Amino acid sequence: MKLKVTIISFALTLFMVAGASAQITINSGDINTTFGTTNTFYTVADTTGNGITVDLGTSGGGQTWTFNETLFPGGSTTSQTIVDPAPTPFSSLFPTATFAFFDSSPEDTTDFWSYGSVTSSEFRLLGGGFQSPSDTLSTVFDPSELLAVFPLTEGTTFTGTHTLTVEAFGALTVTETVKNAEVDGYGTLVLPLGSFDCLRLREVRTTFSTVTFGGQVIFQDTTQNILYNFIVGGSVGIGATVTGLVGDTNPNFTAATSVSFSTGAVTAIEESEETIARGFELEQNYPNPFNPSTTIRYSLLEGADVILDVYNLAGQKVATLVNGRQSAGTHNVTFDASDLSSGVYFYRLALDNGNEQVRRMILMK
C-alpha cells in the first residue's frame, strides 16, 4: 500500500519587492530565497463554522489592510526557514527545486519540508514531505502548483492547474485544483512590523475531487473558494494571506476560514531586552539541517565560564564543544557530526551564573 498525504503549508513565501505602492513590480530576481532566512507568522483558523470576520475592502488602489493579534485573537505563531534542498530527505523527488522551506517546532517531533522552484518566468510549488519518529511521508504535485508569473504587477493575470493523488486503504483520491489569479489591487498593509506598500493577489480556486475504490467511482465533489495574498516589500514577503469560506464566490467576502500574517523575517537573531537580561544569546545553527558539520554561534555581553554540550533525543550527551572561560563578544564553534547517525539533536549553552539556552538541530546523511 502506498500512502501520500498533503502536508504542505506554503502560504508565506518570501518575496523581495521594489517600487512605490502604485507601481510595484516583482521579477524572479526579487524573490528572497536566501538560505538561512527565517519567516515568523501568526495564524488563526475558524473553529466555529461561521468564519473569521475580515475587511478586505475592494479592488483597485488606495486600500488599507490591517492585521494584528488584537483583531485576530486565538492564533498561534510558527516559523519557516529557507534551506538548501540538496541535503534534505526528499530532495530526490524534487530535482528541479532551487530551495526548500523547513518547518519544525520544539514542541513537536514532526519536521516538514516544502520545495519550490524559481525560473525567469515563473515560481512553482513542487510538493513536500514530513518526517516523524514513526512515519516518513511525501507528496508530489503533478503538475506542480503555479504560484506566480513574472513580471508580477497590478493587472497581471495567470491560470494554473495542480493535481494531488492519494492512495490509502485501497481507495484512490485525485484532487485537481484550477487556479485563476489576478493582481487586483494595491495599497498599504499594516502589520505588527509596521506599514508597507503592497499588491493584492486574488486567487479563485475550483477543486475537483474524485475517490475510486475497486475501479469504481464512489465519491465526487466540486468546491470553490477565494484566497488573497498581500505581497509587501523588503524581506517581510507575503505579509498576509486570507482564505475565504468554501463555496463563497464573493470577491468582497467578509468571513474567512483562516488568516495568516507575518510578524518577522530575519537572517540572524537580533539582540533584545531578553538577551540583555540573560547576558548572552544562543543562535540557531547554520546550516540546518546539516551534513556532516554545522556552525553554532553565541554572544556574551561579558566574560563567563561557558559549557556548550550536544545531546541526542534520549538525553544522552554526545559531544562537549566548549568548556572553559570565554571573553565577551561573539563566538563561533564548528560541530562535526561525522561519527553520529542522522536524527534530531539538541545543543545547550550554560553559563556559570545559572543561565542556559537550548536549541534544536537536524543531522541528515
Residue, then its C-alpha position, 0 to 999 in steps of 0.5 A: m500500500k502506498l500512502k501520500v498525504t498533503i502536508i504542505s503549508f506554503a502560504l508565506t513565501l518570501f518575496m523581495v519587492a521594489g517600487a512605490s505602492a502604485q507601481i510595484t513590480i516583482n521579477s524572479g530576481d526579487i524573490n528572497t530565497t536566501f538560505g538561512t532566512t527565517n519567516t515568523f507568522y501568526t495564524v488563526a483558523d475558524t473553529t466555529g463554522n461561521g468564519i473569521t470576520v475580515d475587511l478586505g475592502t475592494s479592488g483597485g488602489g488606495q486600500t488599507w489592510t490591517f492585521n494584528e493579534t488584537l483583531f485576530p485573537g486565538g492564533s498561534t505563531t510558527s516559523q519557516t526557514i529557507v534551506d538548501p534542498a540538496p541535503t534534505p530527505f526528499s530532495s530526490l523527488f524534487p530535482t528541479a527545486t532551487f530551495a526548500f522551506f523547513d518547518s519544525s517546532p520544539e514542541d513537536t517531533t514532526d519536521f516538514w519540508s516544502y520545495g519550490s522552484v524559481t525560473s525567469s518566468e515563473f515560481r512553482l510549488l513542487g510538493g513536500g514531505f514530513q518526517s516523524p519518529s514513526d512515519t516518513l511521508s511525501t507528496v508530489f504535485d503533478p503538475s506542480e502548483l503555479l504560484a506566480v508569473f513574472p513580471l508580477t504587477e497590478g493587472t497581471t493575470f495567470t491560470g494554473t492547474h495542480t493535481l494531488t493523488v492519494e492512495a490509502f486503504g485501497a481507495l484512490t483520491v485525485t484532487e485537481t485544483v484550477k487556479n485563476a489569479e489576478v493582481d487586483g489591487y494595491g495599497t498599504l498593509v499594516l502589520p505588527l512590523g509596521s506599514f508597507d506598500c503592497l499588491r493584492l493577489r486574488e486567487v479563485r480556486t475550483t477543486f475537483s475531487t474524485v475517490t475510486f475504490g475497486g475501479q469504481v467511482i464512489f465519491q465526487d465533489t466540486t468546491q470553490n473558494i477565494l484566497y488573497n495574498f498581500i505581497v509587501g516589500g523588503s524581506v517581510g514577503i507575503g505579509a498576509t494571506v486570507t482564505g475565504l469560506v468554501g463555496d463563497t464566490n464573493p470577491n468582497f467576502t467578509a468571513a474567512t476560514s483562516v488568516s495568516f500574517s507575518t510578524g518577522a523575517v530575519t537572517a540572524i537573531e537580533e539582540s533584545e531586552e531578553t538577551i540583555a537580561r540573560g547576558f548572552e544569546l544562543e543562535q540557531n545553527y547554520p546550516n540546518p539541517f546539516n551534513p556532516s558539520t554545522t556552525i553554532r554561534y553565541s554572544l556574551l555581553e561579558g566574560a563567563d565560564v561557558i559549557l556548550d554540550v550536544y545531546n541526542l533525543a534520549g538525553q544522552k550527551v554526545a559531544t562537549l564543544v566548549n568548556g572553559r572561560q570565554s571573553a565577551g563578544t561573539h563566538n563561533v564553534t564548528f560541530d562535526a557530526s561525522d561519527l553520529s547517525s542522522g536524527v534530531y539533536f539538541y545543543r545547550l549553552a550554560l553559563d556559570n551564573g545559572n543561565e542556559q539556552v537550548r536549541r534544536m538541530i537536524l543531522m541528515k546523511 
